[in-house]
């Protein structure tokens, strides 16, 4: 257990950097800035050649991938970043015929992000569904109104991992990418909203070491080290090591500790054959934190409460232990073709002696049920991908072909406790507690084999180029098998499918910085599972089909950029009915428009932002909800950022962020509406040289106005949003 007494007392120290601002959903524009040395105070430096100073400072700050980098791409740089697109291969965001967001390590650092919500908070198509700072179930969001598939929608280096109620330490990754709408063709079975891919920090040639220390409210302290370089000359063996630790008291009375470690190697066997291997380990401990706040069907309004309210039961705890091991071979067959073979093993172990709180009326009354459970997941995946191009007359063919095998095993707890009420009270007056109860009273885990999944999927796509036209056509054939089991080992259901999931896209590139595209993809996803609070808890349903259409434009100019997309997605859907049974029938339609852009107003001032309009309705379902809004979907969202480089204090930049989320329903019956909210954040970054090295000081104040608001997945569950918090850090790069 964490010892709270050695940490700072729970208090809020208000810390503000002056500045104003607004946000680019795809990537912070800090990376597009050119910083120069602070002006020398000594008299003999006053007349120094400014261009030489700029070049000197630029060489320092571009020496590490974590830091602000100098480039000539301006605000369009995010569109030029390479994206790992699974079966589509690697291509830039600009050339990918789907909406894409990519956030690099420099931006993650600048935003003081410690979870996935903070990484993508400025993307207007993202709806925060759960607080990573305040909930044991971890950070989570929806993309265009659809949840990311916890078992299939999150990847590390393009390969599968289990992502069930966890937070990956984002500091261990050099970029995080979000591809919207096309998940099933690119990566196999998965929810159609999108895919989130974490790219582990890779080895590099230069020897670097970075050390960082940080603090965030109420008393959480962070330490990080990042080191890399060459062990054997000429790139025969390179390495990268990254470690992050965070420990302390949270704003809602909980305590936490998280550790994340990555270790990556690569090298040359021959000049054309390369190998790589990486390991990622994560362990978290969370105490006195809520996992789920369920809401009774008779509740029609939620009282406004602070995110500092302690909803987690004292005496509860949760651990997550993840291990991911990857090995790969890359063969450069010739200058036009290369092939990659990868193997991935990952395992996640969750232990959670805790509670589920249920609100029972509009005044904040609740009862707390014991929720004591253990779960484990094991993944194995082998994938081979070959990419290259050939010319046939006037046509160029960029071809990606491959095959993937994947096995997923899911064990859960036959003795899980969910129905025993251990306390009652009111969220305004009482703090839940396991007082009088011990984990030994309820926690007697007995794992049983719950579900196993297996996929074998060959895939092929060809992008045919003729003049300014690009035609992408491809398919993935999947042999999918799922077996479900009862607590006594009896097989209760089996689902087998052999779908062909096609992809089609037509792009016209008007000039090198402007294209328009139309794309279509049909997909399959695993069936839903009834939640812990449903009457039919743990029931598993058959796979569902979805289809996605998108018409978009991407513009990349030196001083401005713009992406826009009209989209429509039809998906099978699940919901909780009035009798608290989770059902899977019918069809939901998500359609709307999203626009993101950035404009360099002056060389030092950049405005960026985005807006998304979404209509999400049940098209076919039970008579009581047909025509209703899909729960947890906001009709309108907007974000903005203003980035300003202070002219007389070179190396200092100021940011202000704004986010608006419209009112939304929490439940398919549409009887409970959560109010809209507006969030302001401000931040500052200061880079200064220290000899041949440099130091970076960062600060961020989130939810500056202390807005009280609710977040939700839907399905009659919600959690209060984060209160005003402060983050500070100092980093030195050698």
Buried (B, 14 or more C-beta within 10 A) or exposed (E): EBEBEEBBEBEBEEBEBEBEBBBBBBBBBBBBBBBBBBEEEEEEEEEBEEEEBBEBBBEBBEBBBBBBBBEEBBBBBBBBBBBBBBBBBBBBBBBBBBBBBBBBBBBBBBBBBBBBBBBBBBBBBBBBBBBBBBBBBBBBBBBBBBBBBBBBBBBBBBBBBBBBBBBBBBBBBBBBBBBBBBBBBBBBBBBBBBBBBBBBBBBBEEEBBBBBEBBBBBBBBBEBBBBBBBEEEEBEBBBBBBBBBBBBBBBBBBBBBBBBBBBBBBBBEEEEEBBBBBBBBBBBBBBBBBBBBBBBBEBEEBBEBEBBBBBBBBBBBBBBBBBBBBBBBBBBEEEEBBBBBBBBBBBBBBBBBBBBBBBBBEEBBBBBBBBBBBBBBBBBBBBBBBBBEEEEEEBBEBBBBBBBBBBBBBBBBBBBBBEBEBBEBBBEEBBBBBEEBEBEBBBBBEBBBBBBBBBBBBBBBBBBBEEEEBBBBBBBBBBBBBBBBBBEEEEEBEBEBEBEBBBBBBBEBEEEBBBBBBBBBBBBBBBBBBBBBBEBBBBBBEBBBBBBBBBBBBBBBEBBBBBBBBBBBBBBBBBBBEEBEBBBEBBBBBBBBBBBBBBBEEEBBBBBBBBBBBBBBBEEBBEEBEEBBBBBBBBBBBBBBBBBBBEEEBBBBBBBBBBBBBEBBBBBBBBBBBBBBEBBBBBBBBBBBEEEBBBBBBBBBBBBEEBBBBBBBBBBBBBBBBBBBBBBBBBBBB
